[in-house]
Each structure stands twice: as C-alpha cells, then as structure tokens.
C-alpha cells in the first residue's frame, strides 16, 4: 500500500503541534585538520540538550548513495515519495521565483543565448548577462498570447528565466528546444505524444517570435527552452495528515515547494531570528510548521566551512525561542548534506532529532552525524519522518484490528 | 519479488526447530521516575543471557510511526506483508471467538441495539446487555437458513456478536447495515459490486427476520451489522516455509490468526507454565512453534506498569523450560509495543533476540529497548524475522547461482 494512502486512512486532527526545522544542507564531512564535521565543530548546547531528550537517527533523503536536489529532499521530508512525485525542472524554476502556478500551466526553463548568422548557438548563456539585462529582455517577451495561450516570461538570474504557458489542454510531453551544446542549431520543439501537438506548436511560435524580438540584442539574441513540465498532482498535507500546515522560509523555492503540498506560506523576514518571530506570532493558528534555514546550504555550496559552523550556532542560539512554545513534537534535520569540502549537495545521510513526550529517548546526548549513528531511530528513509512525527503527536489511529 | 514467493522458492524441510515467542505488547516507555521501561525494570537474567548469546535488534511491526492492531502485528511476525493481507473486521471477530471459518464464509461484526417505534436507532449498544443475555439472544437468531445460506450467530461479549454466512458464491463487498450514529435508521445492505447482490439480499432478509424475532426483547430489539469480510487467501506456512507449525496461545484471537496461516493449534492451559508444558509435550511433533504470551499486553492496556514488569519476569523464569529443549532457533519479541504510560498499542519498535548456533552474536548482553538499539540486526521490518529464523535454522537454500 502507498504510504500516503495508509497515513490518510489513519490520521486524525488534534490540537497537538508539530514543528519541523529543516537546516538546509545540514550534513557535512569532517575537516581534515580536526576530524570534525561542521555540525560537530559548532557549539550547540541547545541542540545537544534536545538530542538528549529526544530520539535520534540518520535519514537518507532519497536513498543510500543518492544526492538529492532540493525538491526531492523536501518532498521526502514532507512524506511524499520523491520517485513518485517528480517535480519537473520548469515547475521548480517557476516555484523558485514565487510564480503562482495554476493547475494545468506548463513551465519551462529558459536561457538567453547567442546565435550566429547561420542560427547556430555560439554561447548557451549569452555571456551571462546581468540580472538587470535579463529582466529587461524578459519584459520584451512577457505577456504574449499565442493561439489563446497566455505566456509569462519572468527573469530568474543572469541569463536564466522561466516561461509559463497558460491555456486549456496543454501537455508537457514535448522535446527540449535546447541543443545543450554550442555549434548546434536549437532543435524544433516536437510532441512526444500526439496530444501534445498544440503545446509543441505554441512553443515553436513563441521561439520564432522571440528570435525576431531579440534580433538586435546581441549577445542575448535568442532563447533556449528545456524541461517543459506541469505541476504534479500532490495530495495536500491537509488531505493526507489532516493538518493545518504553515511554511516559514526566506527563499522562494522552499515557499514554492511548501505551496505544492498545500502549506500556507507565512510572511517573514530574512534572518533566523525573524523566522522564529514569525513562528511565535502564528503559533496559535496552525498545527504544523515547516521552518526552513537556508544559510547552512549556501555556506556549504561556497565551501565555507566556518560560515556553515556559524550558521549552525546561530540556529542553536535561536532554538529556545522555538522550544519555549512547547510544541508537542519538534523535528530537527536537513533536506540533504552539503559538505563544505564538496562545495555541493551530497549523498551523506542526515542527523535527525525527534522530540516529544512519547519519543522513548535513546542515549544520544549530542546532535552530530557521529552520535546519531547510534540513535534509537537507526538509519531510515526521510519519508518516514512525517509518520513518526504524526505518531509522536498522537495524531494516528491504529492500523488494522 | 514478493518476499513470500522468494522464501517459498528457497525453503527446504529439515529436522531443525524454530520457537517464536511473542510477548504481546512487549515494548514500553520509560517510567518518568526511573527512566526505565517495563522490560528494563524487570529482572530478566535468562532473557539477558539469551540476548548475549544471540543477535539483537529492533523491529517495526508495520512501519515507523504505525501503531499496529493485533492482526497486522502477528501477520508481520509470521512473514506476511500486513498491507497485502488485510484481515477484515468480521473475520477477526469470528477468529477471536475460535469460530472455525471455512473458505468462502462471510463474517460480519454485530451489535444488539435499541430502535424506537419509528425504527430509528436510539442506543447502538442496547445498554450494553450482559454476556448471558447476548448468548441467549444469539441462540434465537442462530442456525437460520436463508435461500440455501446457513447463518451462524455467536456471542462475543456484552452487546457484541458475530454473524457468519456460509453458502456458495457469496462476496463480502456489501455496505454496512450500521448507521454508526443514534437517531438514524439502519441502512439497507447494498452490493458494492453486482456479484455481491446475493449476499446483500440475504443480509437484508436476515435483518428483517431478526427484527421480528427480537421485537419483544427491548432494549435489544434489533441488530446492526458491519465489516462484512471474507477470510483472505493466505498461503500456508507449510507452503511457504515447508514447516510443520504449531501454535500455543491462551486467547482465541491468536489461535485464530495462527489458523489463518495454517498452524495447528495445540490444546493448552491458561498460564505461561502450562503453555511451556504444552511446548515440551508436543516438541517432537512439529518443527515450528508460535508461543503467545498475552498478559504483558493486557497489563499495558490497563496502565499497569508493575503488572507488566511481573509478567515479563514470569516469562523470564519460565525460559529455561524452553531453552532446555535445545531448539536450533529461538526468537523472542513482541507483536507491537503497549506502553503502560499510553494504556494502549503504540508505534514504538520492539526489541528482538534471534538465537542460534549460527547467529553471529553482537555485543548486546541485556534484553531491553535501549540495548537492542545497538544490536547486530539493526532496526528492521518485522516481516524479516521469519527469513532470518529460517536462515538460522539452515532451512533456506542459496538464492541465485
């Protein structure tokens, strides 16, 4: 049986509250000098205390050895099988700029690029034009209506933008327009199944118009599109868990992912302290909070070991503002590892604490990769976090007689 | 590949013997005073010795966070996926009173209830009539034959009874007759698919006759039926494991569950000592024994921490009567946790010992939730117990060349 179906069948509403703190890219690798990871290096008395009162373990966001992107990493934490619910690249890009997708919208990732007189791509990134230039060029292309389909063209960063096609009966099963190499001509977008002919035709008409509109804007004199995709149908957290969930996140992509599973996105500031202030203000109005901390991942991506340590310490200092609200269940973990040594996401499992009155604490009294190996939760799939949190909140009925 | 299919393909008969001891509701939660669970509080020198000679771990009966009922908890221990083999409520109730179901029988849970002159239900439990009254009223209804289908009506407890419909070609896909609320009229039983029309018609005729038969028996002047179900087809343990299995259990539900997977149910007494005497007497005749201890679960359900501790100690004292038989494999575990603090089943994983000459012992030398966290078996699904027991009994061939 599908796990979401199972949980949907046994979940029940109750006043108890769950707070899920996702410290993005939390897991690390030991510094060659000290033999300690970022988390092990950080001074974290509050996290350590929570670890000693809670039950700990290690999670695999997608599977052993698999390095997750942000979307599968978060879907798994929300209890959704990341293999079953695949968020297309286009959709994720749209979500990442806070674009409000409607059901049925088709989103594609776009690049401004340079083509030569023969129409061959000479620079797939148009010399990485500035954010300002990107925004200006997007305005040229935004708002077209082609055969009754409305187009949105919105800047992302540098040469990157998003195109959203809004109309009736559009299917995303079309090929990319992006040749993925220089010296080649952009491909014609073609339908991968007959019902997607309309979408392919509209994409090709858009590309023809874009070519004309951009002709004088060298180096950004053409666009490439790829990753046409449609918002997957995700059952909401209200449907599955009977929760009233809210998201507190500084970065748009995480707000977007939260929206995809039906969370309400709360207005917040840009610091960890402001995020926790938002939690406190809204605490009475929801029974589930997803609180996202971005800085750890950014520092990891930058290879900034010390920076990541500092942000973990900042989270630790802020923790009493969370625990003083006395949520019935607190979960602290990450969506994937981002070791500063690798300067990117990695496959390493993540430490997790689940704290509740009913958690049956283990003997782990320190929040670290090493200590969590011997935690009472063992090593398990991130998709199991939500069933465990729900159980600890006494929000699940018995399965079977 | 389905696990049962896999095991069926590689299992082989041999003289070695497996004893599976299920201490019902074994897992617990720590007492706030001592920080120790029921099992950790109990003095268990014999279990501790077995733990040090065996290999230990923690099992999830159904899945992390899922609180299992007795049926899925036991099916998992017998190696059957509890999601795939769903035991219907009616069947479980029949099994729970030792009613001998035939293949094709349809069982439904029944309540005596009170209806008013308009036919509306005023008390779904008929004021919880006595066991004696229930038995007396069941006799009034028992033994009818309707359109060639024989009916059995047997008392369970207070207002509860079981109805079994025995005939050819009956299907259980019919709606409940129970409105599940007072002030409403019982529903007409209707077929949920066309082939179930016969079953629905017979159920409605039974209900009409019951109304007449009970008219003068206020407050128990009507019946409600729900949970129509049919014994699922379970491959027997003889088919899957090539075992000759026997069950020793005091309570009828566990004998019934054992029968569903083809175990022979042995006559026994009501105490742990008597159960072990039965094991000894029958030891030569079978190669697999399921020995069920009920008292731990009952004490847990009652919130009786000390009572549960005492029963665990009683099991420990009796253990030498088992180990002195020198079974090749001994498995000690439970079907789910029943912490006295929660007064009910819970989701917490269960400690397990697998002892055999070939088990490759770990360093656990104490049978407890805490100690088993670091056991060599790790944390795993209860359905894997049987493959492990079979392997340790050297009853499985190599998989693949």
Interface residues (C-beta under 8 A of the other chain):
Chain A: X1 X3 X6 X10 X358 X360 X361 X362 X363 X374 X375 X376 X377 X378 X379 X380 X384 X386 X387 X388 X389 X390 X391 X392 X396 X397 X398 X399 X400 X401
Chain B: X29 X30 X37 X58 X62 X63 X64 X65 X66 X67 X68 X69 X70 X71 X72 X73 X82 X83 X86 X87 X89 X92 X339 X341 X342 X344 X345 X346 X347 X348 X369 X370 X373 X374 X378 X379
